Amino acid sequence: MGARVLDLDMRMGTVTAGKLANLVFVAKDPTQDIANLRSVVYTVKRGHRYNRADFQPITPDEAGDVD
């Protein structure tokens, strides 16, 4: 729906060959328990896969001033 509102539905918004993908793959079913969203295995952002094991959170210095 968001892609359609922004007039980007030809490039993204559905899982279709040739479109940009933004997906999160989890090991456990979040419909059974919302805490299962913490079981991320990997993420696909704009068609590129990012493994959870490779994730490194940013440091407070990288985040900048959040006040």
N, C-alpha and C positions, 0 to 999 in steps of 0.2 A: 504494500500500500504506500509506504513512504517513497519508494522509487517512482511510482506512478504520479504522486503529487508533485515531485520534483522534475517530472518529465524525463526520468532516466530509465524507465521500464524497458527500453529497447536494449540497454546495456547491463542492467542488474535488477534484482528484486525477486527473481525466481531461480530455482536450480535448473538451469538449462544449458546445454552445450553452447559454448561461445560467449556466455555472459560472465561477468565478474562475480566471484563467489565470496561471501562472508559467512562462514559457518563455524560452529563450535561442536566438536565431537566429545561426548562424555561417556564414561564407562558404566555409569549407573543411571537409572531412569529418573529424571527430575519430576516426572508426574507422580511418582510414588512418594518422593520426599524432596522438597526444594533444596535441601542441603546437598543433594546429589549433583547440583551444578558445580560443586567443588571437585568433581571427579574428571576434570578436563584431561583428555588424552592429547588432542591437538586442535589447533585452530586453522582455518583457511581464511585468509584475508586477501581480497582482490586476486584470488586464484593461486596464492602462494601458501604452502603448508608450513606451519610453525609448531614443532613438537613441544609439548608441555615440559618435558625434561630439559629443554634448552632455554626455558624462560628464566630471565634474571630481572627481578624488579629494579626499577630505577632508584637511585639513592636520593635522599632529601636534597642534596646539592643539585642533582639533575632536575628535580621537580621544581626548583626555584622557590620563591617566597609564596606561600599559600595563604597568607593572612589577608 
